[in-house]
C-alpha cells in the first residue's frame, strides 16, 4: 500500500465532514460533528463543573497529560487536543466517578494508546497491530470528542491530522508523525537528520524491548510457584551514531561524564520522586519508605519505561549502575573516580566496586562504563562491566551484559528472594537481547569494538545464553550463572 492510497483509506473524504458524512479510518466509522444539531461548547469542559471539585481534578489531569507527552514528538494539533480537550474529559470523569474509576482509567489508557499509534513502527508486525487497534481507538476518541463538545472545525482538522499520521506509520515511514511540535529530547541534535531519525527509532525499539521483558517476567511470576513477587529494575544504553539512547525503570541509573562534569540522565522511579513530581517540587530527601521503587519489570503487566536521548562526543563516558553503587557512594566520588580512570573503563569499574564495598557493601553492586571514541575506521565503544554481590548479601541478583559491536549495554537489579531475583534479571537479559538482535540486523552498525586488556571477549546477541553468561565480572565469574541460566531458559520456554 503506497502512501497516497493509505491516506485515502484512512482519511476518507474529510472535506465533507460538516455534511455529517462518515470518515473512514481502516474500516472505522469516525462520526463528524452533527451539522448544527448540537451547539458545541467553547472552552474547557471543566468550566461546566463546580469550581472546588474541578480545581484538583484539573491539576491532576494536566500533570498526567504533560508527563505522557513529554518524550513523544507529536503534531501540534494532537498536542493541543490532549491538553485543551481530552484533559477536560479526564476532569469530568474524575469529578463524576473518581480517580480510580474504570471511566477515568480508560480515558488515561486512551491517551497512551493514541501516543503509541503515532510512534514509528519499523516492524511489519507492529504496523499490523496498529491497523487492528485503530478501529477501537478511533471509536473511543470519537465518543470522547462528542462528550467534550469540540468545535467542528478543530475536530475536522484533528481527524485529517490523525489520518495523515496513521497513514505514514502504516506505510512504514520511520520518521514518525509530521509537524511534531516538541523540543528535542535533552541533548538531541535539532533538525531532521538521518542520525536523529535513527535515534528516535531506537527510542521506540528500546521501549518495546523493555516492555517485552516486563511481560515475560510478569507472566512467570504469576504462573510459576516460587517466582511470586520476583522482578527487576533495569537501565539500558544503546549507541546509534552520535547519540546514546537510555531506557530505565526503577532505581538503576545512567550518568554521562563529559570533561569533569557528571550528569544524571535518569530519574529514580521512587515514591518520593513521584510525590515531588505530582506537587511540582524538585528532588526531596527520602525516607526509607519513600525510596520504595514504583516501576520495575514484573510488577505489573503494563510498564511505561522512561526513554531519553542524549548527544554524545568523543571521550564521553556513560555509566550504568545499580543502587548498590549509588547508595554507597556520593556523586562527587563517582565523578572523581571515573575521571581518574577515564582511559581505562575496566579499572574505573573495579575502583567503584572496591569503594562501594569499602563503604559497607550492603547490596549487590553492578557497574558498566562505556567510553566513546572515534578513529579513522569510525566510532569505537570501549566497554567494561563488573558485578559483585557486595559484602553482606549471600548471593548476587544483579545481571549485566554488553555488546560493543551492537553498541548496547544493560544492567539489572533482580528482586524476589530464593533466587527469583536472579532468574528475573536473567530473563530480562534474554528477552531484551532477543529484541535487540533485530536492531543489530536493521541498523548494521559498523562499530570497531575494543575491550580492556585481560577482559573476557564480550558475548553477542546471536546467542542469548552466552550473553547471560556474561552476567559475571571479567575478574571473577559467578558460579551460579549456569544454574540460573538453565532455570531462566526453562521458565521462558513455559511462558512463551
N, C-alpha and C positions, 0 to 999 in steps of 0.2 A: 504494500500500500504506500503510494507516494504521499508527500506532504499535502499537496493541494487536494487530493481525493480525501485524505483523512480529515482535513479541516471541513470539507463539505459534509462528511458523515457526522462529525462532532457538532458542528455549529447549526446544521440545518439551514434555515433561511432567517437569519436574525433580523433582517430589515423589516419583516412582517410581524415582529413581536407585539407591537402595540395593537394589532388587529386581533389579538387573542389566539394566534396560531401557535401550535406546539413547537418547541425547539427540540430537535432530535439529537441526542448525545449517546452514541453507541447503543441505540435501541431504547434509551430512557426518555420518557416524556418530561420535559422541564418546562412547566407552565409559565407563561409570561404573565405580567400584571394584567388582571382582567380589566380591559379597556373601560376605565371610568366608573366601574361598578363599586369600587372601594376607594374611598379617599385616603391616599397614603399619608401616614404620619410623618411629619418632618421633624427630624431631631431624634435624640436618643430615646429608646423605649422606656428607660427608667424615669423619664420625666412624667410618665403617667402613673408612677408608683409613689407611695408615701415617702417623703424625704428621709426620715430617720431610718426606715427599713432599707432604703436604696443606697445610702452612702457607703456602708461597709461592703455591701454586695458589689457595688460598682468598683470600689478599690480592689477587691479580690479579683474580679473579672479582668480588669485592666492589667493587673500583675500577671495573672496566668496567661493571658494572651501575649503580653510582651515577652515573657520567658520562653514561650513556644516559638515565636517568630524571630528570636534574637539571632539564631545561626542559620536562618533559612533565607536565601536570596529569592524573594517573591515579587511579582509585579506590584506596582503601587496601588492599582485598583483592588487587588486581592488584599493587600495590607490594610487599606482603608476600610474595606468591607469587614474585616475581622475586628479592627479597633473601634470603628464607629457604629457598626450594626450588630455583628454577632456577639460582641461583648454585652450589648444590651439584652440579647436573648439570654445570656448567662445570668445577668442580673435578674431578669424576670423569673427564671427557673429557681434561682437561689432564694429569692424572696417568697415565692409561692410554694416551693416544695422542699427547700433546704439544700445545703451544700453536699450532702451525702445521698441525695435522691437519685434515682435512675435517670430522671429527666435532665438534671444538671450534669451528671457524669457523661451521659450520652452526648450532650451538647459539647462538652470538652473533647470527647473522643472524636467528634466530627472535625474539630479543628486539627487534631493530629492526623486524621485520615486525609484531609484536604492538603495539608502540607506535604505529606508523603506522596500524594498523587502528582505533585508538581516537581518532585525530585527527578533528576536524570536517572534513567534505568538502562544501563548498558546491557544487561542480560535479557534475553528474549522471554524467559520465564517470568521475570518481574513485569515486563510490559503486558504479558498475558494476564497476570494478576490484576493489573490496573484496569484492563478492559472489563474484567469480571466485576471489579469493585465499583466502577463508575456509576452504574445504574442506581445502586443503593445510596451512594454518596450524593449524587445529584438530586435524588428524590428527597433525601433528608435536608439538603440545603434549600431546595425549593419550598418545602414545608416551613422551614425556619424563616425564609425570606417573606413568606406570606404573613407570618405572625409578626415579624418585625415591622412591616409596612415600609419597605424600602422603596423610594421613588422609582417610577418606571424607567426613567432614562438611565439612572445609575444601575438599575437591575439589568437592563439590556446590555450596558457596557460591560458589566461583570460577566454575563453569560458569554459574550463574544471573547473576552479575555481568557476565560477558562477554556473555551473551545479551542482557541489557538494554542494555548499552553499544552493542553492534553494531547492535541494532535502532534505537536513537536515531540512530546515524551513517547507517545505510542510509536512514532516513526523512528525512534532511536536517536533523535538529535540530542547529543550528550551535553550540550551547553546549558540545558535547563530552561526554566521559564524566561520569557523575553521581558525586557524593560524592567528588570528587577530593581527595586528602589531600596537597597540596603547597603550600608557601608561594608567594605570588605572586612573579613574576619581579622582579628588582631594580627598585624604583621603581614597580611596578604598584600601582594603587589596589585595595585589598581590596574584596571584595564582588562579587556577581553583578549587574553593571550593563550597560546597552547598550554603553557605551564599552569596558569591559573585555572583553566578549564579542567586540566588533569587533576589538580589539587581538589577541586570541587567534586569530581567523580570519585576520588579516593575517599573523601569525607563520607560520601554515601556508602561506598563499599565497606569502609571500616565500621560504620554504624551497623550495617547489616551483619557483618561478621560477629560483632559483639552480641547482637540480638540473637543470632543463631546459637551461639554458645550458651546464652541465658536459657533458651528454651530446652536445650539438651539437659542442662543441669537441673532445671525446674522439674522436668518430667521424671528424671531419675530420682530426685528427692521425694517426689510424690508416690512413686511406684515401687521403689526398691527398699526392702527392710534394711535398717542400719544406715540408710542415707538421709533420713529425715533431718531437715534443718541444715543440710550442707549447702555451701555456696562459696563464692569467691569475689573479691574485689579485683579490679583489673586496671592497668594503664598500658596503652599501646602507642607506638610511634611508627609511622610509615613515612618514607622519604621519597616522594616524587621530586622531579628535578626542581631545585630552587626552594623547596618548602619542606617542612615537617608537618604532618597531619597527626594530631594527638587525639586519641579517644580514651575515655576513662569512665569508670563507675565505682563509687566508693571513696576510700581514702588513700589509695595508691596515687602517687604524684608524678608529675613531669616538670622538670626545670630546664631552662635554657641559660647557659653561661656564655656570655659574649663579652670579650675583653675581660673586665674584672667585675661585671655586674651579673648577679644571679636573679633570673626572672622566673616566677612561678607561673606555669602555663595552665594549671588545673586548679579547681576549687573543690575541696573535700565535700562530699555529699554526707554531711552530718546534720544532726538535729539543730545544733547551734547555728550553722550557716544557713540552713533552710529558714529558721525563725528570723535571723537577721535580714535575709533577703526579703521575706514577706513584710517586714516592717521598714524596709528601706535603709537598714543600718549597714555599716561596714563590718569587718571582722570583729568578733567579740571574744572575750575569754571564755573558755569552755570548761564546764564541769564534766565529771565522768559520764553522767547521764547524757549530757548534750553532745558528747563525742560519739554517740551511737550512730552507726552508718545507716543512711536512709536509702541508698541504692546499692545493689550488688547483683552479681549473676546468681540466679537461682532463687531469689527471694520471692519474686512474683513472676507470673507468666509473661507479663509485659514489662519491658525495661526501656527507658529512654536514656541512653548514654550521652554524655557531653562530648562533642567533637569540635575541635578548633584547629585552625591552620595558621602557621607562623612562617614567615620568610626566613631563610637561613643563609649564612655567609660562611666563607672559608674560615676554618679554625673555631667555629662554634662547637660547643659541647652540649649534648642533650642527655639529661639524666632521668631515668625512670627508677622508681624505688617504692618499696612497701613502707608501711607505717613503722616497722621495726627500726628503720633508719631515722625517719623524721621525728619520731617520739623521743629518740635518744640524743639527737644532735641538733643544735640550732642552725638556722640557715647560714649565718656568718661562718660557722665552722665548715659547713658543706662547701661554701663558696671558696674558702681559703684552700681546702684540701684539693678540690677539683682544679683550681688554678695552679697549685704546686705540681700536679701531675698532668698538666694539660696535654703533654705529648705522649703520655703513656696511660690510656684509659684503664688497662688492666691493673696497673699499680694504683690508680685512683680508686678503683672498686675495692681493692684489698685494704687500702688505707681507711676508707669509710667504714667498712665492715669491722675492721680491728678497733676503730674508735668507738663504734656503737657497742661492741662487746665490752670494751673498757668502761663505758658509761653504764654498764649494768647488763646489757644483752637480754632484756626481759621479753623479747619477742623474736620470731623469725625475721631475718634481715635479708633483703634481696636488693641488688643494685645492678643497673645496666647503664653503661656510659657509651655514647656514640660520638665520635669526633668526625666532623665534616671537613674533608679535604678535597682538593681538585688537582689534577695533573693533566699532562698533555693528552692522556687517553680518556679523560672525562672525570666525572665525580667519583670520589672514593669515600667509603664509610669505614672507619676504623671502630669496630665494636668490641666491647668486653662486657661480660656478665659474671655475676657471682651471687651465690645464695648460701646462707648459713643458718642453722637452727637457733643460734643465739646461745646464751649461757644457761638459761633456766628452762627452756622448752625441751620436752623429751623427744620431739620429732619436728621435722620441717614440713609445714603445709604450704609453703611458698612454691612457686614454679617460675622459671624464666626460660625464654627461648629467643634466638635471634637468627637472622639470615641476612648477612651483609649483601649477598648477591641480589636478593629480592628487595633489600632496603627496608627491613622490618625488624622490630624488637618488641617484646611483650613481657610484662611481669604480672604475676597473680599472687594473691594472698588468700589461701583457702581457709574456710572455717567449717566447723561442724563436729570436730572431735572423732575419735575412734577411726582415724584415717580417712574420714569422709571429706575433710578439707583437702587432704592430699589428692583424693580421687577427683574432687570438684575442680581443683586447679589443673589437674591433668586433662580432664575432659574439656576444659576451656581451651587449653593449648591445642588439643586435637581438632576441635570444631573450628577455631579461628584459623589454624594453619590450612585446613582444607579449603576454607573460603578464600584465603589469600593466595592459594596456589593459582586461582583463576586470575588474580591481579597480575601475578608474575607472567602468566601467558599473555595477558591482554596488553600490558604496557611494555613488555620486552625490555625491561630496564637494563642498560649496559653499564653496570657498576663494576668497578675494579676493587673487589673486597680485599682487605688486609686484616690480619689478626695479630695480636700481640705475640711476641716471641715466647715460645713454650706453651702457648694456649692450645686447646683442642681445636681441630677444624670445626667450623660451625655446621650444624645439621641443616638440611634443606627441607623445603616444603614438599619435596617429592615423596618423602616417606614420613608421615606424621609420627610414627612410632619412634623413629630415630630422633625426630625433633624433641619429643617428650623426654628422651634420654638425656637431652642437653639441659634438663632441669638442674643438674648439679653444677657446682663451680668447676672451672678448669683446674683448680688446685686440688680439690678432693671431691670425689663423686659420692653421691648419696646411695648407699647400698639398698635402700628401699625403692629405688626408682623402677626397677624391673617389676617388682610385685605390684606397685601402684599402677604401672602401665598396663599390666595384664588385667587388673580389676577394671580399669577405666575402659579398655577396649571391650571387655565383656559387657559392661553396662551399656556402652554405646550401641553394641550390637542388639541389645534387647530393647532399645528405645528408638532406634532409627525408624 
